């Protein structure tokens, strides 16, 4: 076993290598873990049944010193076994009734993902005046990290949290710019967030909000096929068939071979046909008594 601390307090056996850089000290990590007593035969904690393990902040949510040391030695996708002596785990008192005093514990850990939030942590500790004086490069980096958090939660289907992170990123970009070049960089970041929010609100079945953010994206880029597509989807959801057809047709002109756009137009045609037939049937029922 690899001795990570030099005193045998945290020892590691790699089960599967990962890729990229090691987990940084300021990261929020998503891990699968199982904790054992004895010779890997008594399980005392695990999140193995969780479909989407939550992001845990190093130094805050992870309280075992030895486990944090172990995580700092790992990369994304890596799996490993760790042996933690009491000094690096639960100490002399243990954690009754699950963990007796002076117990060496064993952990099996897999790093699913992590996001380095050092820049964000430092940014949100500043006052608004201090934030406004930061170089634009730093502000854009913080907004990009918040968007990365939003993307993480979106792909885990936690859409409300994703929406909140995207909006938080937008609030960071609300500063005034001193030049056209700076405003162009800010707008490029905002455009991505408007598109993300439009899709997220579609997932939340809030088509009116999805349309709003799609139109905000179009204000910045009239020829953005993705924004036109999102607006078309939102209008279709709200049964505004004419507006939906307008948005989707414009998107198709820009990307004529886009399968998603073409499928949405087929769906629109089908829904509109069903709507017309339903209207026809309703009118027939209304006027049948008059005809008789």
N, C-alpha and C positions, 0 to 999 in steps of 0.2 A: 504493500500500500504506500501511496505517496504521502509523505508527512508535510502538511501545509503550514504548520506552525513551528516546526523545529523542536517541539517538546512532546510530540506524539498526541497532542490534544485533539487535533483534527486530521484524520487520515482519510485518503480518498482512493477509490478504485474506479477508473473510468469504464463504463459499460459501452458507450457509443460516443464517438467524437461529434462535435458540433461544427459550426462554421462561423467565420467572422471574428470580431473582437470580443474579449471577455466582458462579462457584465460589469459596468462601471459602478462606483460606490453610490452614485446619485440616481440609479435606475429604479424604475417600477418594473417588476418582473411578474410574469405569469408562469407558474410552475405546477407540475404534478408531483406530489410527494407522499411518502408513507413512512411513518416512524415506528420503530420496533424496539423491543427489549430482548435481552438474551441473544440467542444465536439465530436471529432473523425469524423467530417463531411466535412472537407475541406482539401483534399489532396494537398500538395505542392511539395512533392518529393517522388520518389519511384524507385526501381530497380526490382520490382516484375515481369516485363516482360522479364528480362534477363535470358536466359537459364543457362548460366554459369557466375555467378557474379565473378568479378575479386577479386584477393587477395588484401586487403588494409592493409598497414602497420600502426599499432597504433603509434600515435605521429607524423605521417607524412601525411598519406592520409586521416585520420579521424580528422577533425579540430574542431568538437564540443566537448568541454570539458565534458559536461554531458553525451554525447553518449559514449565517451571513458570510463568514470566511469562505465556506465551501462554494457558495454561489458566485463569489467574486472570482473564483478560479474557472468558471464554466463559460461556455459560449452557447449561442442559440442552437437548439436542437440536441444539445449534449445530454446524456444520461449518465449518472454516476451513483456510487454507493459511498456513504460517509460514516465513519466511526467517530463519535464525539464523547470525550471523557466528561465527567461531571463538571469540571471547571469551565467547559465550553458549552455546557448544556443546562441541566436543571440544578446543579450545585449540590451542596451537602444535604439540603432539605428535600430535594426531589420535588415532585408535584403530586401529592396524595389525592386520590387513591391509586391513580394510574401508574405513577412512577415513584418507586421507592427512593429513599435517600441514597446519595452517593452512587448513582447508577450511570453506567456508560450506555448511551443510546445509539441506535443505528438508523440512518435515513437513506431511502432510495429517492433520488430527485431527478426530474427531467425539466430542463428549461424550454418552455414552449415559445416564449417571446419576451422581449424587454424593450423599454423605451427610456432613453436617457433624458431625464427631465431637469438636469442641472441648471440650464439657462432659464427654464420656466420658474423653478424654485427661487432663484435669485431675483428674477423680474418681479414676481408678485410680493416680494418682501419690501419693494421700494414704494415710496409715495407716488401719487399720480404725477406730481411735478418732476420727480426724478425719472420716472418712466418716460415722460415726454422729452427729456433731455438726452435719452440714450440714442446712439447712432441707429439709423434705420436698419442697417444690417442685422443688429441684435434683435430689434423688434420683429423683423421678418422671420428670424430664426425661431423666436418664441412662438409666433403664430403658426409656423410650420410644425412645430412640435405638438401644439395643441390640436392641430388638424390630424396629426399622426395618431394622437390619442383617440380622436373622434373616429378615425378609420378603423382603429383596433376594435372599438366597441361596436361600430356598425357591422363589421364582419362577424362579430360574436352575437349579432342580432339583438343587441341592447340599444335600441334605436333612440330612446329618450336620453340616455347618457351621451350617446354620440351627438345628438342634436345640441345638447348643452355645451359640449366641448367645441363644436363648430361655432356656436354663437360666442363663446368666450374668445375664440381666436378672432372673430370679427370685431369684437369690442377692442381688442389690442390694436387693430388696424385703423381705429377711428381718429388717429392723430392727423393734424394738418401737415401737408408737405411743403417744402420750400422750393421745389422745382418740378418741372414736367417729368423729368427722368425719375424722380422719386415717386411721384404720383402714379407713373406707369407701373413701377414695381409693386406699389400698394394695390393697385387695381388688379394686377395679375394674381396676387394672393387672394384678393376678395372674390375674384371670378371663380376660383376653385372652390371656395367655401360656399358661394351661392349655389353652385351645381351640387355640392355635397348636401346642402340643406334641402334643396328641392327634392332630391332622391329620398332623403331621410323622411321628409314629411309625406311622401308617397307611401313609404313603408308604414308610417304611423296613421295612414288613411286620413290625412289632412290635406286633401287636394287643393283647397283654397290657398293654404300656406305654400304648398309645393309650386303652385302657379306664380305666387308672389315672388319667390326666390328665383324661379326660372326667368321671369320677366326682368328682374334686377340684373341677372347675368346677361340678358339680351341688350340691356341698356349699355353694357360695357362692350359687347361683341355681338352685333346684330346677325352675323353669319355663323354663330356657334351652333353647330348641328345638335350637340348634346343638350343645350338649353332649349332649343326648339322642340326636341323630342320630349323632354321633361314637361314642357308646357302642353304639348299635345296629349301626353298621358294624363296630366291633371285635368284637362278639359274633358277628355273622354270619361274619366271617373265621375265628373260632375254632370255628364250627359249633355255637355255643350258641344254637340257634334260638329256644327259648322266651324267653330273656333278650333276644335281639335283637328279637323281636316286641314285647315289653313296652316297651323303650326307643323303638322306632320308632312304636308306636301312641300313646305319650304325646307324642312330637314332632308327630305328625299332628294330634292334638287341638288343639295350640297353633297350628300352621300347616297347616290342612287343604288348602290349595291349593299347598303347596310341592312343586314338581316332583321335586326330588332325594329328598325323603322318600318321596313316593309311588312313585317308581321303585325305591327301595331295598326298600320293602315288596313290590313285585312280584318283585324278585329273590329276596327271602327266600322267598316262596311257591313260586317255581320251584325253588330249591335244596332246600326242605323236601320238595317232591313227589318230586324225584329221590332224596333220601335215603330216603324211605319206600319207594319202588319198589325201591331197591337192597337195603334191609333185607328186604323181602318176598321178593326173588329169592334172597337168601342163605339165608333160613329154608327156602324151598322146596327148595333144594339139600341142606340139612342133613337134611330129613325124607323126601326122596324114597327113599333106600335103605331106610328103615324101612317105608314104605308098600309098596314092592315085595316 
